Amino acid sequence: MAQTADAIIIGAGVIGAATAFELAKSGYKTLSIDRNPAAGYGPTSGSCAIIRVHYSTLEGTAFAYEGYFYWRDWADYLEVADERGLAEFREVGCLVMRTPQNSFMKNHIDHCDSLTIPYEIWDGAKITERLPVYDLKSYWPAKRLDDEGFGEPGKGQVKDGVFFPTAGYVTDPQLSTHNLQRAAEAKGAEFLFNKRVVEILKADGRAAGVRLDDGSEIHAPVVVNVAGPASSKINEMAGVLDDMTISTKALRQEVVHVPAPAGFDFEKNGTIVSDSDIACYCRPEHGNHILVGSEDPECDPKEWVDDEDYNQDFSDQWTVQAYRYAQRVPDLKIPRSMKGVVDLYDVADDWIPIYDRSQLPGFYMAIGTSGNQFKNAPIAGKMMAALISHCEAGNDHDADPLQFHLPYIGRDIDVGFYSRKRPINKESSFSVLG
Ligand SMILES: Cc1cc2nc3c(=O)[nH]c(=O)nc-3n(C[C@H](O)[C@H](O)[C@H](O)COP(=O)(O)OP(=O)(O)OC[C@H]3O[C@@H](n4cnc5c(N)ncnc54)[C@H](O)[C@@H]3O)c2cc1C
């Protein structure tokens, strides 16, 4: 006899595990399936796990601000202990340099004002008081290492930045996903590892379950695609690509870890910094290191890859990111041995995720997270559970999108914002910043 469940969730990353937790809380008997040996072992484990509140759209900002509170109140949200301990949220704040590239943060500030999100404006003196290793000369536009003039300052300085106190990072994203697994299991959810979904089963014009790589079938009336960079392959298996205006694909990324300059405890006194003048973001990392990610400048080639067949070694990209950051921190010592992460984003055409149903009744998707949805995992899970219940009750979400309540900030959002059938959202940053 085939195993059965009320809902199968393909993928046990942080959003997949949160979706399992929230569906299980709503009374679904869920089964999460992942081809990896444990929860959060895919791109979630490579995540920089930055929790920030500034986004280029009002909806994105509201969702991220709501998301922040779950990390702040992590233990209460989970309702259970984990034998491995709970993931730690370090609320170090986030400084965003104001530059012509981000229109001096005008839209972001407007969104924060309308949502009463706290922020402060830091002038150059305040920035260098807080980050004494920083030099604020301007280096825009970003260049490759072999471009003429790399590392030579242009005219002027970065004058100021916006500091958001309700921001930070989760020190161990894989552990946070294990926490969600334990929380989901406490509500009756089950997890199946080392099993690959190879087919989406259908019956009577709707999703009916999955077939695994060992040939076994698991039957369920609801199937949710939370497969990260494999999302388009799973959608193709389900035959649901036809009516989507937004596609998703895997993008390779490198993240740099370098030691902080001698004499400055960046791990203790540093903050997250998004710096479009040098096209880098950074945050404190364990062992007084600094983690440096890319803000995807136009001069960097985009490496679209197959999610299971890509170069997992560091390349020139590591070096160019490290040297770009050294423009801002002249005393930075760049070690010969490269440390950091190589992993994949699942990028949507407008870098805004798809949280939606599909043309196949019973088949749903939480995909296209574009390198910026770790922070939103708990609220995305909650919204997916509400969306699934809404659609399974017979409502037509495409014609009349669900209005979903964000409980912490007391605001409703139109879930149609995340539709697979939306036009490209021109307000997006079209980058990891969302
Ligand atoms: C380098 C990097 C840095 C990032 N930094 C940040 C950040 O600072 N802040 C932020 O908010 N977000 C960040 N993100 C994005 C964030 O990490 C992701 O949005 C989030 O982890 C996605 O979680 P997920 O549950 O969708 O799935 P993923 O972690 O992508 O996992 C998908 C799972 O699906 C499984 N799977 C796929 N196909 C199959 C199949 N056929 N059968 C069974 N299982 C399958 C995989 O094994 C995998 O475990 C970053 C991402 C990366 C890669």
The ligand as an SDF file (V2000), in Angstrom:
LIG
                    3D

 53 58  0  0  0  0  0  0  0  0999 V2000
   24.7330   32.3370   -0.6700 C   0  0  0  0  0  0  0  0  0  0  0  0
   23.3600   32.6930   -0.2060 C   0  0  0  0  0  0  0  0  0  0  0  0
   23.1740   33.7650    0.6580 C   0  0  0  0  0  0  0  0  0  0  0  0
   21.8820   34.1100    1.0770 C   0  0  0  0  0  0  0  0  0  0  0  0
   21.7460   35.1100    1.9790 N   0  0  0  0  0  0  0  0  0  0  0  0
   20.5000   35.4410    2.4480 C   0  0  0  0  0  0  0  0  0  0  0  0
   20.3500   36.4280    3.4390 C   0  0  0  0  0  0  0  0  0  0  0  0
   21.3340   36.9870    3.9290 O   0  0  0  0  0  0  0  0  0  0  0  0
   19.1020   36.7310    3.8650 N   0  0  0  0  0  0  0  0  0  0  0  0
   17.9890   36.1430    3.3400 C   0  0  0  0  0  0  0  0  0  0  0  0
   16.8670   36.4850    3.7490 O   0  0  0  0  0  0  0  0  0  0  0  0
   18.0980   35.1590    2.4080 N   0  0  0  0  0  0  0  0  0  0  0  0
   19.3340   34.7870    1.9640 C   0  0  0  0  0  0  0  0  0  0  0  0
   19.4890   33.7930    1.0420 N   0  0  0  0  0  0  0  0  0  0  0  0
   18.2730   33.1360    0.5160 C   0  0  0  0  0  0  0  0  0  0  0  0
   17.7450   32.0690    1.4360 C   0  0  0  0  0  0  0  0  0  0  0  0
   18.7830   31.3420    1.9950 O   0  0  0  0  0  0  0  0  0  0  0  0
   16.7760   31.1740    0.6480 C   0  0  0  0  0  0  0  0  0  0  0  0
   15.7330   32.0100    0.1420 O   0  0  0  0  0  0  0  0  0  0  0  0
   16.1750   30.0910    1.5170 C   0  0  0  0  0  0  0  0  0  0  0  0
   17.1810   29.3720    2.2110 O   0  0  0  0  0  0  0  0  0  0  0  0
   15.3720   29.1310    0.6420 C   0  0  0  0  0  0  0  0  0  0  0  0
   14.8380   28.1040    1.4450 O   0  0  0  0  0  0  0  0  0  0  0  0
   13.9390   26.9770    0.8100 P   0  0  0  0  0  0  0  0  0  0  0  0
   13.2110   26.3000    1.9100 O   0  0  0  0  0  0  0  0  0  0  0  0
   13.1730   27.5280   -0.3210 O   0  0  0  0  0  0  0  0  0  0  0  0
   14.8970   25.9230    0.1450 O   0  0  0  0  0  0  0  0  0  0  0  0
   16.3810   25.5260   -0.1440 P   0  0  0  0  0  0  0  0  0  0  0  0
   17.3070   25.7650    0.9980 O   0  0  0  0  0  0  0  0  0  0  0  0
   16.7330   26.0950   -1.4600 O   0  0  0  0  0  0  0  0  0  0  0  0
   16.2060   23.9600   -0.2410 O   0  0  0  0  0  0  0  0  0  0  0  0
   15.4910   23.2990   -1.2540 C   0  0  0  0  0  0  0  0  0  0  0  0
   15.5150   21.8410   -0.9070 C   0  0  0  0  0  0  0  0  0  0  0  0
   14.8150   21.1230   -1.9040 O   0  0  0  0  0  0  0  0  0  0  0  0
   15.4270   19.8610   -2.0240 C   0  0  0  0  0  0  0  0  0  0  0  0
   15.0680   19.2820   -3.3320 N   0  0  0  0  0  0  0  0  0  0  0  0
   15.2370   19.8430   -4.5530 C   0  0  0  0  0  0  0  0  0  0  0  0
   14.7950   18.9890   -5.5100 N   0  0  0  0  0  0  0  0  0  0  0  0
   14.3410   17.8920   -4.8670 C   0  0  0  0  0  0  0  0  0  0  0  0
   13.7670   16.6590   -5.3210 C   0  0  0  0  0  0  0  0  0  0  0  0
   13.5630   16.3980   -6.6190 N   0  0  0  0  0  0  0  0  0  0  0  0
   13.4200   15.7360   -4.4070 N   0  0  0  0  0  0  0  0  0  0  0  0
   13.6210   15.9800   -3.0730 C   0  0  0  0  0  0  0  0  0  0  0  0
   14.1650   17.1100   -2.6040 N   0  0  0  0  0  0  0  0  0  0  0  0
   14.5120   18.0710   -3.4880 C   0  0  0  0  0  0  0  0  0  0  0  0
   16.9130   20.1750   -1.9030 C   0  0  0  0  0  0  0  0  0  0  0  0
   17.6620   19.0480   -1.5070 O   0  0  0  0  0  0  0  0  0  0  0  0
   16.9390   21.2970   -0.8590 C   0  0  0  0  0  0  0  0  0  0  0  0
   17.2220   20.8320    0.4390 O   0  0  0  0  0  0  0  0  0  0  0  0
   20.7590   33.3890    0.6100 C   0  0  0  0  0  0  0  0  0  0  0  0
   20.9460   32.2910   -0.2490 C   0  0  0  0  0  0  0  0  0  0  0  0
   22.2230   31.9360   -0.6410 C   0  0  0  0  0  0  0  0  0  0  0  0
   22.4080   30.7590   -1.5470 C   0  0  0  0  0  0  0  0  0  0  0  0
  1  2  1  0
  2  3  1  0
  2 52  2  0
  3  4  2  0
  4  5  1  0
  4 50  1  0
  5  6  2  0
  6  7  1  0
  6 13  1  0
  7  8  2  0
  7  9  1  0
  9 10  1  0
 10 11  2  0
 10 12  1  0
 12 13  2  0
 13 14  1  0
 14 15  1  0
 14 50  1  0
 15 16  1  0
 16 17  1  0
 16 18  1  0
 18 19  1  0
 18 20  1  0
 20 21  1  0
 20 22  1  0
 22 23  1  0
 23 24  1  0
 24 25  2  0
 24 26  1  0
 24 27  1  0
 27 28  1  0
 28 29  2  0
 28 30  1  0
 28 31  1  0
 31 32  1  0
 32 33  1  0
 33 34  1  0
 33 48  1  0
 34 35  1  0
 35 36  1  0
 35 46  1  0
 36 37  1  0
 36 45  1  0
 37 38  2  0
 38 39  1  0
 39 40  1  0
 39 45  2  0
 40 41  1  0
 40 42  2  0
 42 43  1  0
 43 44  2  0
 44 45  1  0
 46 47  1  0
 46 48  1  0
 48 49  1  0
 50 51  2  0
 51 52  1  0
 52 53  1  0
M  END
$$$$
